[in-house]
Amino acid sequence: MNELVFSVTQEGDGGFVAEALGESIFTQADSWEELKENVREAVAAFYFDRTAPARVRLHLVRDEV
């Protein structure tokens, strides 16, 4: 796998939740910068015993009214 994509949603309180597509990796944070760091840590932990994807992409999903 060369790329791992996370679907990111913004919560009502302003925080963010990220879920990897195709893997069981979830994380959350209060800010975008904190989310990026949490995603890096979660991916490293998930792939601790095998090769991690070369790229990780965050895809922000917004529900328009």
Summary of the structure (lengths in Angstrom):
residues: 65
radius of gyration: 12.0
end to end distance: 35.2
largest distance: 43.0
contacts: 155
relative contact order: 0.29
helix: 23%
strand: 37%
